[in-house]
Amino acid sequence: MRWGWMFLKLVVAVGVVWFLLSQGKLDLTLFINGAIGFKIIIVTLLCNVITITLSAMRWHVLLKSQKVTLPFSWVHSMTYLCVCFNMLVPGAVGGDAMRMGYAAQAVPDRKGATILTVFADRFVGLYALLVLSLVGVLFALPTVMAVT
């Protein structure tokens, strides 16, 4: 049965790509002309995998801090699912709502703690972006001050 689902997913993905190509909505000239090389695609995919894995690790640590025991493989797959959901559905909180729902179902006796970890994960991510932007501003401060 598992192979049937995998095959169905592959057929749907190929069908969507074929439909987009036949309608002229998907332009592959950059790939054909070599403007986007194979190495760039591999590096991009690798960065994506690393970023999502680090996000899953962060959420796993937050879950452990609330004494919620979920296997890392489950946390990792939920993180991937919610990132995909965020990309497909308009808005930025759809994936987090899914994550809250699935985590609350997985650990029904610790619903509050699991929902809190999703909020804490958002806050930690926002704080990290704030720190990174502050570091970027400090590095670019002489340039910014020279222009002003």
Secondary structure, DSSP 8 states (H G I E B T S, - for coil): -HHHHHHHHHHHHHHHHHHHHHHT----HHHHHTSS-HHHHHHHHHHHHHHHHHHHHHHHHHHHHTT----HHHHHHHHHHHHHHHHHSSSSSHHHHHHHHHHHHHSGGGHHHHHHHHHHHHHHHHHHHHHHHHHHHHHHHHHHHHH-
